[in-house]
Amino acid sequence: MHAITIPEPGGPEALVWAEVPDPEPGDGEVLVDVAAGAVNRADVLQRQGFYDPPPGASPYPGLECSGRISAVGPGVSGWAVGDEVCALLGGGGYAEKVAVPSGQLLPVPDGMDVTTAAGLPEVVCTVWSNVFMVAHLRPGETLLVHGGSSGIGTMAIQLAKAVGARVAVTAGSAEKLDRCAKLGADVLINYREQDFVEEIRSATGGAGADVILDIMGAKYLDRNVKALATNGRLAIIGLQGGNKGELNLGALLAKRGAVTATSLRGRPADEKAAIVAAVREHVWPLLSDGRIRAVIDSTVPMRDAAEAHRSLDASRHIGKILLTTD
């Protein structure tokens, strides 16, 4: 098979389409013939040499994919050759074939084509696990999403609205904010021109956000705490603004707030399987009946993954960029 390899860390040009050995499904795994993968920030970090795959995972980038099962390993039940699936991966989505633990598989939602489904597993599992399983967003509460036009952001808007929450977003252009509004965002904040702390307080009558989903880390830490409501929950899922910041514990204590920080890629297989099962139960019906949808910016041939990474690096995208094997 062919896969995107990274012989040496670097810029997008470091991504090399090369012939590599076919994977074999082990105990509890299936082999998926990949129709498409999707591009995530973690792939950029791996390309740059900052984010190695967890032990035992494929060395190739790619945290999600879709395709068809071509082989079933020992100990697998409930899945068969020919099933159309999408999958949460520790790595290997930038390849023509990938071995996947069966607990990390999801069926392609009803009414969705197999290619589009590649843009679902990582974002849906990230949003559901952080916003709902950890931060416990409830109907009537306010969610602030940083990077509202990203893959994560576009899914967070839709899921929060589906459960009856109010959604505020930050983004860097009028075009991106307009797309967020069309997905249901109620409060639109241009972070280049507005102070999100002031804007969220104004929009909530001074109360603040009940839950904040943050991709920036250190750069936004102090302001995120200021933007929290009493009993608010800050969920950090990215470090685009740095990994070391000063936390005002007095301010957090006064609000009886909570700060959590999670990643998905390195979790044990049983934790990933539990998240996938929850997503299948709670989110898949919303996708199947059209209440939420995958937001796809563009599709690029997988061999041209460097082009997709240049778009992500420049933040030109809205939603997910897919890589197709056709």
N, C-alpha and C positions, 0 to 999 in steps of 0.2 A: 504494500500500500504506500501512499504518499502522506506526508504530514508536514506541518510547519515546524521546523527545527530552529534552534538558536545556538549556532556554533560558538558565537561570542556575544556577550551582552552589548547593547548599544541602541541606536535609533531604530526607526522602522525598517531600515535596510538590513538589520540584523536578522529579520525573519526570512528563513530560507525554506522553500518548498523542496523536499527531498524524499527519496525512496527509503523506507525504513521497514523493519520486520513487522509482520502482522501480529497483533496481540492475540492472546488465547484466553478465553473465559475460565476463571478459576472457580472454586467452590462458591456457590451463591451468586455467581455473576452471569451476565449475558453478554454476547457480542452484538454490538449495534453497527450496522452499516450507516454511516453518517450522511444525512441529507444536507444538514446545515449546522453550523456552530454560531456562537454570538460573541461579540467583543465586549470585554469588561475592563475596568481600570486595573484589576489584578493582573490581567494579561500584559498590560503596559509595564507594570512593576517587574514582572517576570522577565520580560524582554530586556529591561534595563539592568537586570542582575540583582534586584532587591527582594525578590519574593519567590523562593524555590518551592516546588511542589512538596506536599507533605510526603512522608515516607510511604512507599508502596504505590504512589500515584504515578500516572503516566508523566514522562518528562516533558511532553509537549504542552503548550499553552491551551487554554480553553476550559471554562468552568461549566459549560452547558452545551447541549447539542440536541438534535432531533434526528430521527431516522427509523430504520426498520431492524428488528431483531433477526440476526442471521444464524445464531447458534445459542444454545442454552447450556450452561454449565451444570455440574452436579449440585443437587440441593435446592434447585430453583423451582418454585411452584407459582402458578397464576400467570405465567407469561409463556408465549410460544413463538416459534419461528414465524416471521411475517408480521407480527404485531407492530403497529406504528406507535412510536414512543418518543418522549423527550426525557432528558436525564440531567440530574445534578451531578457534576463531576469534580474530582480533585485535580484534574488535568486531563488533557487528551482530546479536547473538543475540536482542535485545529487539525483534524486528521480524517482519513477516509473510513477508519474503523476505530472503535474504542470498546474496551471491556468495562462494564458498569456493574457495581453491586445492585442486585435486584431491588433492594429497598430504596434505591435512589431513582427509580423509574417512575414515570407518570404516563398515562395514555395521552395521546394527542386529543385535546378537547373536541367535543362534537362540533362540527361545522368549521373547524380550522384546518388549514392545509399543513402538511408535515413540516414544510420549511419555516413557516411563521412560528410554529411551536418552539423552535430553537431559542427564541427570545424570551421564553417564560421561566424556566426552572430557577436560575440564579436570582433573578429579581423578585419573583414571587416568594421564594423561600426566605430571602433576606428580609423583605418587607413584613411578611407574616410573622416570622420568628421574632423580629425586633419590635415592631409596632404593636402587635397583638399578644404574642406569647410572653414577651418580656415587659413591655411598657403598658400593656393592658388598656389600649385606647378603647373608650366607651362611647356609645351614642351620645350626641350632644356636646362632647368635648371638642377642643380645638387642637389640631395637629399642625405644626410648622415643619415643612419639608424644605431643607436646603438642597439646591440643585433640582428644582421641580421639573425641569424639562429633560432630565436624564432618564435612562431606563428605569432606575430605582424610583426616581421621582414621579414619573408618569404612572407607574403602577401604584405607588403609595397614595397618590391623589384618588385614584379610582376605588381602591379598596377602602380607604377611609370614608369616602362618600357613600359607598355601598352599605356601610354599617351605621350611617347616620351621623357622622362627625362633620365638623366644619374644618376646612383646609386652607391654610396659608402657605404660600410658596415664595422662595427667592429664586431669581434667575437673572441673567445678565443682559437681556435685550427685550424690547417690546414684542418681537416675534415669538420668542420663547414663552413669555408670559401669556401671550394670546393663546398659544397652544395649550398651556396649563389651564387657562380659563375654559377652553372648550372641553377639557376633560372633567371640569367640575370645580376647579379651585375657586375659592371665595375671595381670598385676599391675595393680591398680586404685589410683590415687592421687588423692585429692581435694585439689587445689591450694589450696583455701581453708582446709583444716584440717591438711595434712601438708606436710612438706618433701620435695620430690621427690628431692633429692640423697640424703638419708638413706634414703628408701624404696627407691630403686633399688639403693643399695649393700647394703641389708639383703636384698633379693630376689635379689641375685646373689652373695652371699657376699663382699661387699666389692669385687667386680671392677668394677662399673659397666656402663653400656650401651655396646655395640659401635657402634651407630648411634643418633643422636638426630635426629628430624625436628621442626624448631622453627618455629613461627609467630610467636614473640614478639620475636625480635631482641634489642635492647639490654638489656631488662629481665632476660632469662634468660641472657645471654652468660656471665657468670662462673660461675653455678651449673651451666650446661650443661657447661662445661669440667670442673668438679669431678665431675660425674656420669658423664663419659666413662670407659670402660675403657682400658687400655693398647692403643694402636693404634686407638682409637676415632675415629669420623667424625661430625662435627656438620654437618648440612645445614640451612641457614637458608633458609626460603621465605617468611617474612612478617615484618613489622615492627610488629605490633600493640602491642609494648611499647617502641617507640622505635627510632631508627636510628643512635644514637651511643652506644657503650659502650666500656668499658675491657677489653682482652683481655690476660690474664696469659700472656705468651708463655713464661715459665719453666714454668708449670704445663702448658701445651700441649706444650712440648718434652719435659718429663719423661715425658709419656704417649705421646710419638711420635704425637700426635693431628693431625687435620686439620679445618679449618673451611672449608666451601664455602657460597656464597650464590648462589642462582640465581633468575631469574624466567623465565616461559615466554612471556608475551605479546609481548615485544619481540624474540624471537629471529628470525633470518632464516628464510625459508620452507624452505630445505633442511634446517636443523636441526630445525624442527618436523616436517617430513616424515619424517626419520629416527626421531624419537621415536614418531610415529604408527605407522610400520612396525614398530618393536619392540613396541609395545603390541599391535598386531594379531597378531603372531606369538606373543607370550608370554602375554598377558592374555585375549585374546578367547576362546581355548579354555576357560579357566576360567569365564568368564561363560556360555558356551554350554552347558556341562555342569552348571552350577549350583553349582560349588564356591565362587564368590564372586557377589555380587549388588550392585546399586545400592541404596543406602539412601535412601529418599525420605521426607522429613518431611511435605510437603504440596504441593498444586498450587493455583495462584492464576491467575485470568485475567490475561493479560499487560497488559491495560489498567489493571489494579489493582496494578501492580508496586510502587507505594508501600507497599502493605500488606505485601508480601513483604520489602521493605527494613526496615520497622519490626520485623518478627520477627527479621531478621538482626541489626539494631542492638541489640536487647534480648537476643540470644543465647538465644532461646526454642526454637530448632530443634535437631533431631538428624538429621544427614544433610543431604540437599539439598532446597532449595525450588525447585519448577519453576513456570514461567510458560507457560501454554497459550494458543494463539491461537484455540481453538474458542470 
